Amino acid sequence: MALGAVIRSFAAPSTSSRGLAWDGRALWHASIVSDLIYQIDPSNGAVIRSFAAPSGVTLAVACDGRHLWVTDTGTDLIYQIDPSNGAVIRSFAAPTSNSPGLAWDGRHLWALDVLTGVIYQIDPRTGAVIRSFVVTASGAGGLTWDGRHLWYSNEGADTIYEVDLRTGAVIRSFAAPSNSPAGLAFDGRSLWHVDRGNNLIYQLSMV
């Protein structure tokens, strides 16, 4: 199966679909229309549970294995959330007010600015920016980490890119399955991707 080939797809639980994350067995997804964060069964798209987002404009979701992290453009904060009930554990100022991409690499958070194409590496204890680099012009969207590299989507180019997290250099890329690519997640074998235009969640081949 070719890189980026669609393995399967199903409807997202709401419109204006944005963030996407993987917790080891299920997907997490955010919508700015419903103001909810959903846990989703990856086999069929069924909602396992949901809870209110900490504010009304949640764009990105990441999972560190125990907690969820979300970016919110309404408050310009990054929140750490208890996935069992949605309670906010703590929060800190985001390095950008326009971040639809958030990823966890095992030690640090990474946030992407949709307007400038800058990716920031963030200390999750303090919110301090460790370093940053530019990957693209405006239109960058979802962000995830596959254990070695970062992946991000770009709505302007309708493309999903794999990049070196040290330099931002593009390693490889493929056409997104539709024309409004947003959130990305990695489940250990394949990419998951949500399109904010058609509100479909796709499982994509990484071979």
PyMOL commands that set and color helices and strands:
alter all, ss='L'
color gray80, all
select strands_A, chain A and resi 6-11+17-22+27-31+36-40+47-52+58-63+68-72+77-81+88-93+101-104+109-112+118-122+129-134+140-145+150-154+159-163+170-175+181-186+191-195+200-204
alter strands_A, ss='S'
color yellow, strands_A
deselect
rebuild
show_as cartoon
